[in-house]
Amino acid sequence: MAISAPEAPSTALQALLATVADGLPHAWPTDDSSGLPSALLAEAGEWGFPLYARDGGVQLEHPAAPLSAREIADIGGIDPAHIHLPLCCASTNAEILQDAGMDVCLTESQWAGRGRRGHRWSSPFGRHLYLSYGWTQHSPVNAALTIVAALSVFTLLQARLPSLWVKWPNDLWVEGRKLGGILVEARPRGDGETRLVVGLGLNIHDDPGLPATAVSLADLDIRVTRSTLAGAILRHWREDFARFADEGFTPFLPLWEKADRLTGQRVQISDAQGVREARVLGLGPDGRLQVSCADTGMIWLSAGDVSLRPQHP
């Protein structure tokens, strides 16, 4: 979904949303600085927040079960004190990068979500999963972490979605439509430390706003609560990231072969040199993708500076 203007909800609306986050009826704030009810309701509608006037008060109607920190913590093996669940925020990745004491952040809606190569997007309230997991490390960032994160989700869902696959380096597709995507970000800290965050956006519930190129789990007749799924993903991430830190990417190559559908296929490459066609040759042990281009011959692609689109998904 495109970013609205202005690029963030007003302070008054954000304060009101925090008050009504429990889904119960509330009286309108008496402080005049909160803004007029009609104006706030109109702004909420523009942002897609399901905020309604009820018997002289106001109520937030969750379209699905609200996120539960306790359920996420129990399934994911995470200290609930380190799980942050803002009702809405600019970006869950940004929340974690700014707070070294936060391990997990999920939200019902974000208005400045980020994708690879600087893409920005906003998201409908309560419909999908917006999950970020962060930690601090001394070792350099390995670019293959993005692929490992996607493979973890692939492993979790493939039994119920035989047509699920991973489009290098970070997208989860079902046949020719996108189900979700991964974004890894890093921020240097003092003493050689790096703050690292892995973010996931996954389409969960019915959403008429999804483009034709996207698909949700509900579209595929899979019903799941977001908290249950988030906890399971976190559990897989914690296990796989620990193995990746100890053993590198090589142990994940057999799983990649199961998740990959592009090796041997023609793709469209978009990078700093423009748009061109190539044939995918395979994945290296460092997570880079080998392709053959008509103009440059065989080259290796790194995840951070290029995107691919299948010619024949």
N, C-alpha and C positions, 0 to 999 in steps of 0.2 A: 504494500500500500504506500502511496506517495506521502511524503512529509507535508503536513498542513502548515498554514501560516496563521499566526506566528508559530515558531518552531517548538514551543513548549506550552502546556496548559498554564493558565494564570496561577499566581501564588494562591489566590482565593480559592480557586477550584481544587488545587492540590490539597489545601488544608481541609476543605470540605470532604474530599474523597477519603482522607485519612480518618476523619470522624465517623463516616458511614461505612467503613470497610467491613464491619461485622455483618452487614446485610440486614440489620434491624432498623426499624423506623427511628428517626431522630428529629428533634425539633430544629428549626432553622436557627443558626447561630444568632445571638442577639447583638453581637459586635457588628456595627455598620460596615467595618472594613472588609467583611466577608463578601460583600457584593450583594446586589439584589437577586432574589430567588429566580426571577424570570431570566435574568442575564446569565446566571450560573447554569441553569438548566439548558439554556440555548447553547452555551459553550460546551457543556458536557455532551450534548447531542452532536456537535461538530466533531468532537474527538472520539465519538463512539462509546462513551461511558454510559452504561445503563442506569442513569440517575433519574428518579421520578418523584414528583410531589405526591405525598400520601397524607390525607387528613390534616392538612396544615403543617406537615413536616416534610421530610425528605428521606428517601430510602434507595439503597443501591441493590439492584437485582442481579445477582450472579447468574450468568447463563449456564454455568457448570459448577460442580463442587469446588469451593475455594481451596487454594493450596494449603496444605497442612505441614508445618515444620516438624511436628512430632512424627508423622507418618514417614516423611522423607528421611528424617534422621534414623528412625528404627530400621528401615529397609536398607538405607545407604551406608550405615555404620558411621555416621557423622555426628559430632557433638552438636545438639540442637542450638547451643549458644552461639555457634559459628554459622548458623543459617540465617540469612537475611531475606525477609519477604515483604518488600515495599509493595503497596498496592499498585503503584505505577512509578516509573522512573525513566530517565533518558535512555539508559543502557545498562543491562546487568553486568556486562564486561567492565564498563567504566566504574560501576559501584565497587567492584572487587579491586580494581587497579588502584583505587583511591584509599582503600582500607585494608591494611595488612592483617588485621585481626579477623577478617571475614573470609571464610572458605567457600561458602555457597551462597548464591543469590538467585532467586526466582522472582518473577513479577507477573501480575495479571496483564499488564500492558506496558509497552515502552514506546516512546515517541522519537527516539534517535538511535534505533538499533543500527549496528554497523555490520557490513559484510566485507568480503575481500575486495581489494583494489578500491577502497574508499566508498563503496556503495552504502547508502543510508536508507532506512525504511522505518515506518511506524507499524503498529500491530493492533489488531482488534482486541478488545477487552475480554479476558477470560476464555478465549477460544483455543489457544495453542500453548505450547511449552516454550518458555524463554528461560533458559538455565545456564548459569555460569559457575565454573569451579576453578578456584585459584589456589596457588601456593607460592612459596619463595624458595629459590634454589641457588646454589653457587655455580653449578655447571652451566656451560653454554646451552642455548636453546637449540634443540634438534628440530629441523623443519619437518621431519617425518611424524612429529607429534600430532599434527593435524590428521594424518591418515590413520594413525592408531586410534584417535578419538572417534573417527567415523566408523572404523571397523568394530569398535566396541558396541556401538549402537546397532550395526549390522548383525552382529552375533546375537544380540538380544532379541531382535525382531524377525530374523530370517525364517524361523520355524513357522510363523504365522503369515509371512509374506515371502513366498518362494520367488516372486519376481522382483524382490528388492535387490539393489546393487549399489555400489559406491562409485561415483564419478570422480576421478582424481581431480584435486586432492581432498575435497572436503564436502561433497554433496551426497545426499542419500536420495536415490531415484527409485521409482517403481515404474517399470517399463520406460515410457518416455516423459514422465512427469516427476517434478521435484517434490519430495516429501519433507526434506529438511536440509540444513547446512551447518557447518562448523566454522568457527572463527577463533584462531589462536592469536593472542596478543601478549606482548612482553613489555615491561617497563624497568629499566635499570635502576637499582637502588645503591646505597653506599656499601663499601667493603666488598665489592665484587658480586653482590647479590642481584638477582633478577626476580621481579614479581611477574608471575606467569598466570594467564587465565585462559581457559578453554570455554568457549561459549557455544551453545546449541540452540537453534530455533527449529522446532519440529511441529508440523501441522497436525492437530489432534482432532478437533471437533468440526461439525458442519460450519461452513463459512462461505456465504455467497460472494464475499469479496475476493476469494482466491482467484488468481488468473487461471486461464485454461491450461497453462503449462505446469500448474501445481496440483497436488493431490493431498488429501488429509487421511488419517487413519479411519475416520468415520466414513469417508467416501469408499473405503475398502472394507467396510463392515466390521471394523475392529473398534470395540468400545473399551476404553481404559481410563481410569482416573489419572490425572496428571501427576498427582503426588506419588502414587504407586510407581508409575513409569519413571519419574525423576529419581526416586530412590534406587530403583534397579539400575538405571544408567550410571548413577554415581558409584554404586558398588562395582560395576564392571570397569568404570574408569579408574577407580583406585587400584584395582588389581592389575589392569593392563598397563597403567602408567608406571607402576612399580616395576613390572617386568621389563618395560621399555627402558627405564633408567638403568637397570642392571645388565640387560642383555642386548640392547639396541634394537634395531628394526628387523634384523634377519629372522627371528622367530615368528614374525607376523607375515612373512612373505607367502606361506601356504594359504593363510586366510585371505590374503589379498587376491590370490588366484581364484578363490571361490567368489569373491565379491566383485571382481573386475569383469566388465563387458566390452571394454574398448580396445584391448590388445588385438591388433590385426585390422582394426576398423579405421575408417577415415574420419577425421575430426576437423573442426574449424578452430584455429588458435587466434586468440586476441592478446597482444602484448604491446610493448613500446614500439615495435616495428610495424604495427598495424594488424590487419587480419589476413590470415593465409590458411591454406589447407595442408594437412599432413596425415601420415599414417602412423598409428601408435605401434611401437615395437615392444614395449614392456617396461617394467618398473625395476629400478636398480636397488641395491641393498641400502642405499641412503635415502630412499623415498623419492628420488628424482625420476621423472618420466622420460624415456627415450622415444623420440619420434623421428620420422624421416620426412623432410620437406623437399619439394621440387627445387627450390631456389638455393637452399643452404645444405642440403644433404642431411646426414644424421646429426641430431643435436640432443642435449639433455635439458629438460625443463625443470625449473625450481618452482615450488608451490607459490611463493609470494608474489611473483611478477607476471603471471600468465593465467588465462582462463581457457577452458576447452568447451566446445559444444559438439555433441555427436552429430554427424551427418545423417546417420541411420540408427537411431536409438533402438 
